[in-house]
Amino acid sequence: MSQKYRIVIVGGGVAGLALASRLGDRMGKSGQAEITLVDKSFAHVWKPMLHCFAAGTAQNENDRISFMSQASRHHFEFWPGEITALDRGSKTLTLAPVLATDGSEVLGERTVHYDAVVLSIGSRANDFRTPGVAEHCLFIDNLVEANGFNEKFRMALLRAYADNEELNISIVGGGATGTQLAAELHKALDLVSLYSFGQKPPKLKVTLLEAGPRILPAFPESVSEAATKQLEALDVTVQVNAMVSGADEHGFILKDGSRVEASLRVWAAGVKAPDVTTRFGGLTLTRSGQIEVRPTLQTVEDDAIFAMGDCAFISEAPVAPTAQAARQQAHHLARQIPGWITASRPLQPFAFHNKGAIVALGSYNGWGTFSGGTVFGGGWLRGLSARLGHLALYRQHQFEIYGPWRGFVSCVVDWLDNFVRPSVRLD
């Protein structure tokens, strides 16, 4: 009996989990292929919500999707482990040991064999090797880092309450993540004050530093201006043309020699692929470490290696590293790979269909753009349409991963949970 065709998907983000679920239903269930998902975590979260987890305004216990549970329902296998190398000659991946919280080894280093591999390992903020950033700044590129920031934020807030002093937080990066986090922190303080037994909340000073001439550069200038005014109304200090040249334990040093003091320092600027891409068998990489792929999403050097999402760069038709693009690429490969494997059909090129973008500043305001550049949100509704649109995208993701019935039940559970749990993380 011949061995099943082995498809390994590395990374369980928006694209990776969607592809594993769809290929599992189509090829894993019928026995046409063995589908394996590899991720360093045991659960999936929707990355556009990481700023909410960091601020504590979303309960990630409710929003996590177990990889093992999803695998059992959609006919694929899941193995925990962080990829550390790829050997194109032997068609193997090397996974780092899995450690317990006390540091003891649960699983040793392992090797996973593949016939085709899809790399979907996402991206992280790019510190551009700025001195002191790695040592003195916090990042929120994944759930572990977002929870780590939330722990420090809650402890700093408790100290500010007790000592009746100001809490200073500086965020570098005026893109969607940094801008939304700045607003979400104020929302968290507003919610925490409801549980403070009448005690006056401390003053929260948030500074948003952007190296470019305006925040939210991916949006029309009108949205940038409106978002700046909304943040300033929340007492967020927005500094543009503010190039950071260094960081220390007390704040940031700007290129002009001035300083911005901050007890908590967040780096949310730039985008780069994880450093591990340099250990992927000599694949062609961009300056930011992204894997260069053809329009079919196959790497330049190897037809058996695909890349999608933030870690991939289509040299002939670049697309922005967004969840929207990653999701479309996963759906494209889910349609193309079965015929390519079972009937040797040629792969069709991926075409990105821009459906616009949404940015939501907590419950204060929000804006969206359609593909033609038309802006909606803001105005007298205070961005209600855009904020509902942002929520709808998350619910769409839930329905896609869970299916219609379980997706509906998940929504109901979330709504009911709001009556039981505090509206902000307190412990």
N, C-alpha and C positions, 0 to 999 in steps of 0.2 A: 504494500500500500504506500503510495507516494505521500511525502510530507506536505502538509498544508502550506500555502503561500503565507509568509509571515510579514505583516505590516505593523511597524512599531511607530507610535505617535509620541513624540517627546514634548511634554508640556500640556497641562490641563486647563489652560485659560479659555477665553471665549471661543477661539478657533479650535484648539485641540480637543476640548470636550465635545463640541458639536460634531467634529469629524469622527471621533471615536464612536459616538452614539449612532450616527447615521451609517457608518461602515459596519458597525456591529449588527445593526438591524438588517442590513442588506446582505452582508457577506459572512459575518460571524454566525448568525443564526442558521444560515443554510449550509454552513460548513465549507464554503468556497475559500475562506481565508481565516487565518488566526490573527485577530486584532488585539494589540497590546498597547495600553496607555501607560506612560511612565511620567511621574511627577515627584518632586521632592516633598510635596505636601500630601496630606491625606484627604483634602477637601478643596473644592473650587469655590471661589468668590468672584463676583462680577467686578472687574478692576475699576470701572468708572465710579464705584461706590467707596473706594478706599479712603477718600477724604472724609466720608461720613463715619467710617470705622475709626479713623484717626481722631476725629473730634468727639466720638462717642454718641453721635446722634442716630446711629443705626446699630442694631444688635446683630453682630456677625454670627452669633450662635444660630439665629433663625435663617440667615441668608447664605450659609455655607451649604454646599451640595457634596455629599460624601462620594468620593470616587468609587469606592467598593460597592456601595449601593447602586450607583448608576451603572457600573459594569455588570452587575448581576441582572439588571433589568434590560440591558441593551446588548448582551451577548459579546462583550469584550472582556479582556483581562486587564487588571491593574497591578502595577508593581511600584512601590514607593522607592525613591532614590533619585539623587541629583546626578545628571549626566556630567562626566568629567572628561570624556574623550570619545572619539569616533574613529574606527579603523576601517577605511574603505576597502582595503585589500581582503580582510577576513569578514567584512560585513558584520561588524560587532560594535556594540556600544558598551562603554564601561560606566558603571554606576557606583557612586561613592557609598561608603558604609552608612547604614541608618543607625542613629544614636538615640538612646533614651534621654529623658530630661536631665538625668544625673550624669550624663556623659558616657555611660556604658554602651558597648556595641551590641545592637540587636541583630543586625544583618551585616555581614562583611561586604567587602567590595565584590561586585558581581558583573558578569558579562551577559549581554542580551544579544542574540543573533537576529538578523533581519534579512528579508529579501527586498523590502522597500522601507524607507524610513521617512517620516514627515517631521521636520523640526519646527516647533512652534513654542519657542522658549521665551517669547515676549521681549521686553526691553526694560531699562531702568533709567533713572535720571543720570545725566552726564555731568560730573563735577569738573571736567576739563583739566584735571590734575591741579586744581586750584589749591594752594597751600592751606593746610589746616581743615579743609572741608571734611575729608574722610574721618578725621579724628574727633571733630567737634560738632558735626552736624547730624541731624536725624533725617532719615529718608522714609518715604511711605510708598515704596514700589511694590510691596506685597503685604499679605495679611499680617505676617509676623512683625514687619516693620511698622505697620499702621497701629497694631496693638501695643507695640513698644512705645510709640509716640503717645498714644492715649494714656498709658500708665504714667508717663512723665508729666503729661499735661494735667491729669487729675491730681497728682501729688503737688505740683507747682500751684495749682488752683487752691488746694487745701491750705497750703502754706500762706498764700496771699490772703485768704479768708481769715486765717488765725492772726496774722500780723498786720492786717489792714493795710496792705501795701499793693503797689501796682505790679501786674504781671506783664512782662514784655516778651513778645514772640515776634521773630522776624522770619519771613518766608522769602526765599530766593526763587524767582521764576514766576512770571506773570501770565503763563499759559492757563489752560482750563483747570489743571490740578491745583496750582498755587492760588489762583483767584478764588476758586470754590472753597478751598480750605480756609482762607482768610474769613470768608463770610460764615462758614460752618462753625468756626470757633466762637464767633459771637452768638450764633444760635445756641450753641452748647451752654454758654454762660447764661443766656436768657432762661434756658430750661432749668439749669442747676439752681438758679435763684428762686425758682418755685418751691424748692425743697430746703431752703435755708432758714426756715422758721422766722422770717421777717428780718434777718440780719442783712445789712446792706452789702451787696456783692462788690468785690474788688474791681478796680478799673482794669480793663484789659486793653493793652496797647499792642496792636498788631501792625507791623510794617511789611509791606509787600515791595520787594525790590525786583525791578525788571531792567535788563541790560538794554533792551530796545527802546524805541520812541513811544511805545504804547503797550498796554496789557492786552491780552487776548488777540495776538496778531493774526490768528487764523480766521478771525471774524471780521466783518466790515467795521470800518472806523466808527460808525455811529454806535455800534454795540460796545466797542472799547470805551468810548466817551461816557455812555450811559452807565456801564459797569463801574467805571472810575468814580462817577458821582455817587452811585449807590454805596460803594465801599467807603467813600469819604463821609457819607451820612451815618455810617456805622462806626465812625472814628478810626477807620483803617487808614494809615498813612501810605499812600501810593507814590513810590519814587521810580520814575522812568529814567532811562539813560544812566542807570546806576550799575556800573560794572563792578562786580565783586572781585577783589584781587587777593583776598585771604580771609581766613576765619580763625578765631581762637575761642577760648572758653567763656569769653564775655560778649562776643558779638562778631560783626563782620567789618572788614576793612575795605573801603571802596577805592577805586582806581585813582580818584582825585585826592586821596589821602584822608578823607573824613571817615568817621566810624558810625556804626549803628549798633547800639548796645542791645543785647537780648539774652534773657535767661534760657530760652529755648530757641534753637536755630534749625530751620527746616530747609533742605535743599530739594527743590522741585523743578530745576531748570535742565534743559537739554534732554536729548534722547540718545541712548546708545544700546547696542545689543550686549548681552552678558559676555564677560571676558572669555568664557569657555569656547566661544566660536573659533578662537585661534587654535583650538585643539581638535578641529574637525577634519583632519586629513588633508590640509592644504586647500580647502575651498576658498574661492575668491571672495574677499571681504571688502566692504567699503571702509572709509576712514573711521566711521563710528562702529565698526565691527559687524554690521549687517551682512547677511549672506546674499551674494548676488545670484539671482535666479532669472531664468528665461520667462517669457510670458506664460508658459505652461506650468510655472512654479517649480520646475526642476532646476537643480543647480547647474551652473555652467559646465562643471567637470564631470558630473555623474548623474545619469538618468534615473538611478535608483534612489536618489536623495532629493527630497522636496523640502521647501521651506515656505512658511506662510506667516502672516501676522507681522508684528513689529520687528521681528528678527530678520525679515526678508526684505530684499530690495530688488524690484523689477527694473533692471537698467534701461530697458526699452520704453517703459511706461511707468515711471515712479508714482506711487500713491502714498499719501500721508499715513503715518503709523497710528491708526485709530481702530477702535473696536468694530466700527462699521466695516472697514476694509477687511479686517481679520475674519469676521463672520462671513462675508461674501466669498472670501477665498476658501474657507472651510466647506461651504456649500458647493462651490465649484469643484473642488477635489472629490467630494462625496459623489458627485455625478460622474466624474471622469475616470476615477481610478478603477471601479469595477470592470468596465469595458476594456480598459487598458490591460488589466491582468488576465481576464478570462477569455477575451477575444482579440487581444493585440490591436485594439483600435487606437489610432493616434490620439494623443491628448490635444484638446482644443485650448487656445490661449485664454487666459483670464482677462475679463474686462470689468473694470470697476465702474459702478453706477452710483454716483454721489447723490445721496438723498438729503444732504444738508447736515447741520450740526446743532446741538443744544448746549447751553450752559445755564446752570441754575445756581443762584447765590442763596443757598439755604431756602428759607421760607420768605425771603425779603423781595426777591425779584428774579427774573430769568428771561433769556432771549433765545431765539432759534433762528436759523437761516435755512431756506430751501436751496436746492442746488443752483437755482438761477441767481441767488444772492438776495432774494426777498427776505426781509427781517420780520419776525413776529415776536410777540411778547412785550414786556414792559408796559408803559401806558397806565391807564387808570386801573387796570386789573393787576398791576404790580407784577406782571410776568406770570400770571396764573397759567396761561396757556402753555408757556414754555416749561414751567415746572411740572405740569401735568404730562407734557410730552416726555420729559426726562423720566418720570415715573413709569410712563407707558413703555418706554424702551426696556426698562428693567423687567416689567411684567412680561413683555414679549420674550425676553431671554428666559425667564422662568418657564413659560409655556413651551418654548422650544425644547428645553432640556428635560422637563418633567413630562410633557405631553398635556393634552387639554384638561383631562380630569384631575390629575395630580397638581397641575398648574393652578387650576381654580381653587382646589382645596388649600394649596399653599398660600394663595392670596387671602382666603378667608381666615386662615390661622394667623397670618400677619396682622390682619385687622382686629381680630379678637385679642391678640396678644397686646395690642396697644392699650386695652382696658386693664390689663393686669400689671405689666411692667412699667417702670418709669420711662418717660419719653427720652431720657438721656442716660448714658451709662454712669452709674454712681459707685460701682465697686469693681 
